[in-house]
Amino acid sequence: MRVAIIGAGAGGLFVGANLSGKAIVVIFDGNEKAGKKIYITGKGRCNLTNNCDKEKYLDNVVNGKKFMMSAISQFEPKDTINFFEEHGLKLKTERGGRVFPLSDKASDVTKTLLSCCRQCDFHFNEKVKKISFSGDMFEVETDKGKYVFDKVVVATGGKSYPLTGSTGDGYHFAEDFSHNIIKPKGALVPIKLGDNFVKGVMGLSLKNVTLKGEADGKNFSFFGEALFTDKGISGPIALSLSSMINTAKKVALSLDFKPALTEEEVEKRLLRDFEGNLNRNLSFVIKGLLPKNLVEPFLEKAGISPEKKVNSVSVKERKSIAHLLKNFGLDYQGLYPIESGIITSGGVDLKQISPKTMESKLQKGLYFVGEVLDVDCLTGGFNLQTAFSTAYACAKAIEKDFQGGKNA
Ligand SMILES: Cc1cc2nc3c(=O)[nH]c(=O)nc-3n(C[C@H](O)[C@H](O)[C@H](O)COP(=O)(O)OP(=O)(O)OC[C@H]3O[C@@H](n4cnc5c(N)ncnc54)[C@H](O)[C@@H]3O)c2cc1C
């Protein structure tokens, strides 16, 4: 049994790790080494899974929830933790169940996977150009030669962060076998804003705020940390929101600077703050409620001069300030390009893939695992878990197939 794996990222390596020594496995990658994307995950620390049950994993799947039910049942987050620990990688769990190597080194995750792929044959710096099927064998054509295989696993990733090698080739391979591709879009990607104040607050981080989005009539909100960029907003809550709005036609965004308080409570707080500062400028009081750089843009949006004396602020103006602190509208201009996405949403249409085995329903012996599939999750280690679970399901199916004597 000869198995080709296209891509030495998390998904490809995990298929290899589970088949190593059980079949002749050749892993192709256009890069000079394995795991280029793994290296930059979790800011170089690799949040490789989430210490949670499969229900919580499924809650964090944005697209492909139903499809993932079988694969996550076959290989749960706790199996990922056990796998790495059994292979010598010590792990730790941080806030929100995020699991990292104890060493804080993403490269240790790749090293562990590579040690499990000892009996696989790696072909680095070898980009696959074409996969075809004739008779009962696959032909894999690379920029260096042609090879024949019984089975082919496409683990080429999505289209985001293309410098790591994921340039969307897997979609073309799938199309060559008549697969439908759901249009790839950036997910977990910064949001572009048209507001003039953004340039002046670049680098400003907001903690404990809620970012709200209304997308084609559906409401979403994320609480936590946001970060202004040169052209918009990023940080965990903006990235998460982007995944929910990336296919919407009409989007409205706003920030709630005081999510722990109701609008009435914010107004009461304003009244208290006003009382002690009646002869001061309004900007002085607002500075106590917002980061310094946001005071001016905030009052500009409120249409009130920062120099206005607190004692001359009308009830109507006070109410509008309270309302704005809870609903600071942002001028949504779309998302950053797909290349900046932590993950790609869209990809190989799940309807044409067996959720149990990851085998194509259109071509026997052809499998798709990881980000090339139309599955994307929120942050927290869930995307790598998707790569591991789909890879595991695929490897077990291939193993079962050749143990059953088929294609042996
Ligand atoms: C900055 C960043 C941080 C992230 N952090 C996290 C995190 O902490 N936790 C988490 O769960 N997820 C994280 N992710 C997402 C996660 O890294 C991916 O979902 C996951 O790595 C996908 O694995 P994959 O094997 O499907 O694809 P990839 O890792 O993209 O691997 C695909 C491989 O295929 C190779 N390839 C492509 N085309 C060809 C071809 N034609 N021939 C040969 N080889 C080819 C590529 O060179 C590449 O090595 C992060 C992503 C980014 C960009």
The ligand as an SDF file (V2000), in Angstrom:
LIG
                    3D

 53 58  0  0  0  0  0  0  0  0999 V2000
   -0.7930   33.2380   12.6150 C   0  0  0  0  0  0  0  0  0  0  0  0
   -1.6040   31.9930   12.8600 C   0  0  0  0  0  0  0  0  0  0  0  0
   -1.7710   31.5470   14.1600 C   0  0  0  0  0  0  0  0  0  0  0  0
   -2.5640   30.4040   14.3960 C   0  0  0  0  0  0  0  0  0  0  0  0
   -2.6660   29.9700   15.6760 N   0  0  0  0  0  0  0  0  0  0  0  0
   -3.4150   28.8640   15.9250 C   0  0  0  0  0  0  0  0  0  0  0  0
   -3.4710   28.3320   17.2400 C   0  0  0  0  0  0  0  0  0  0  0  0
   -2.7780   28.7890   18.1580 O   0  0  0  0  0  0  0  0  0  0  0  0
   -4.3060   27.2710   17.4460 N   0  0  0  0  0  0  0  0  0  0  0  0
   -5.0350   26.7030   16.4380 C   0  0  0  0  0  0  0  0  0  0  0  0
   -5.7850   25.7500   16.7050 O   0  0  0  0  0  0  0  0  0  0  0  0
   -4.9300   27.1390   15.1760 N   0  0  0  0  0  0  0  0  0  0  0  0
   -4.1270   28.1930   14.9010 C   0  0  0  0  0  0  0  0  0  0  0  0
   -4.0130   28.6310   13.5970 N   0  0  0  0  0  0  0  0  0  0  0  0
   -4.6890   27.8660   12.5200 C   0  0  0  0  0  0  0  0  0  0  0  0
   -3.9150   26.5640   12.2350 C   0  0  0  0  0  0  0  0  0  0  0  0
   -2.5400   26.8560   12.1580 O   0  0  0  0  0  0  0  0  0  0  0  0
   -4.3590   25.9170   10.9420 C   0  0  0  0  0  0  0  0  0  0  0  0
   -5.7400   25.7260   10.9600 O   0  0  0  0  0  0  0  0  0  0  0  0
   -3.6670   24.5590   10.7370 C   0  0  0  0  0  0  0  0  0  0  0  0
   -2.2680   24.7050   10.7840 O   0  0  0  0  0  0  0  0  0  0  0  0
   -4.0860   23.9450    9.4020 C   0  0  0  0  0  0  0  0  0  0  0  0
   -3.3280   22.7860    9.1930 O   0  0  0  0  0  0  0  0  0  0  0  0
   -3.2810   22.0990    7.7320 P   0  0  0  0  0  0  0  0  0  0  0  0
   -2.3350   20.9550    7.8770 O   0  0  0  0  0  0  0  0  0  0  0  0
   -4.6380   21.8440    7.2580 O   0  0  0  0  0  0  0  0  0  0  0  0
   -2.6650   23.2130    6.7780 O   0  0  0  0  0  0  0  0  0  0  0  0
   -1.2460   23.9400    6.7930 P   0  0  0  0  0  0  0  0  0  0  0  0
   -0.6910   23.9810    8.1630 O   0  0  0  0  0  0  0  0  0  0  0  0
   -1.4560   25.2300    6.1000 O   0  0  0  0  0  0  0  0  0  0  0  0
   -0.3060   22.9730    5.9500 O   0  0  0  0  0  0  0  0  0  0  0  0
   -0.4420   22.8200    4.5760 C   0  0  0  0  0  0  0  0  0  0  0  0
    0.8910   22.3540    4.0120 C   0  0  0  0  0  0  0  0  0  0  0  0
    0.6920   21.9670    2.6460 O   0  0  0  0  0  0  0  0  0  0  0  0
    1.7900   22.3970    1.8860 C   0  0  0  0  0  0  0  0  0  0  0  0
    1.3720   22.5230    0.4920 N   0  0  0  0  0  0  0  0  0  0  0  0
    0.3930   23.3200   -0.0120 C   0  0  0  0  0  0  0  0  0  0  0  0
    0.2590   23.1420   -1.3330 N   0  0  0  0  0  0  0  0  0  0  0  0
    1.1940   22.2000   -1.6840 C   0  0  0  0  0  0  0  0  0  0  0  0
    1.5600   21.5980   -2.9020 C   0  0  0  0  0  0  0  0  0  0  0  0
    0.9840   21.9140   -4.0770 N   0  0  0  0  0  0  0  0  0  0  0  0
    2.5470   20.6860   -2.8940 N   0  0  0  0  0  0  0  0  0  0  0  0
    3.1970   20.3460   -1.7450 C   0  0  0  0  0  0  0  0  0  0  0  0
    2.8730   20.8910   -0.5560 N   0  0  0  0  0  0  0  0  0  0  0  0
    1.8950   21.8090   -0.5290 C   0  0  0  0  0  0  0  0  0  0  0  0
    2.1860   23.7110    2.5130 C   0  0  0  0  0  0  0  0  0  0  0  0
    3.5240   24.0620    2.2040 O   0  0  0  0  0  0  0  0  0  0  0  0
    1.9430   23.4580    3.9960 C   0  0  0  0  0  0  0  0  0  0  0  0
    3.1070   22.9930    4.6390 O   0  0  0  0  0  0  0  0  0  0  0  0
   -3.2010   29.7340   13.3210 C   0  0  0  0  0  0  0  0  0  0  0  0
   -2.9910   30.1750   12.0180 C   0  0  0  0  0  0  0  0  0  0  0  0
   -2.1970   31.2790   11.7780 C   0  0  0  0  0  0  0  0  0  0  0  0
   -1.9880   31.7320   10.3680 C   0  0  0  0  0  0  0  0  0  0  0  0
  1  2  1  0
  2  3  1  0
  2 52  2  0
  3  4  2  0
  4  5  1  0
  4 50  1  0
  5  6  2  0
  6  7  1  0
  6 13  1  0
  7  8  2  0
  7  9  1  0
  9 10  1  0
 10 11  2  0
 10 12  1  0
 12 13  2  0
 13 14  1  0
 14 15  1  0
 14 50  1  0
 15 16  1  0
 16 17  1  0
 16 18  1  0
 18 19  1  0
 18 20  1  0
 20 21  1  0
 20 22  1  0
 22 23  1  0
 23 24  1  0
 24 25  2  0
 24 26  1  0
 24 27  1  0
 27 28  1  0
 28 29  2  0
 28 30  1  0
 28 31  1  0
 31 32  1  0
 32 33  1  0
 33 34  1  0
 33 48  1  0
 34 35  1  0
 35 36  1  0
 35 46  1  0
 36 37  1  0
 36 45  1  0
 37 38  2  0
 38 39  1  0
 39 40  1  0
 39 45  2  0
 40 41  1  0
 40 42  2  0
 42 43  1  0
 43 44  2  0
 44 45  1  0
 46 47  1  0
 46 48  1  0
 48 49  1  0
 50 51  2  0
 51 52  1  0
 52 53  1  0
M  END
$$$$
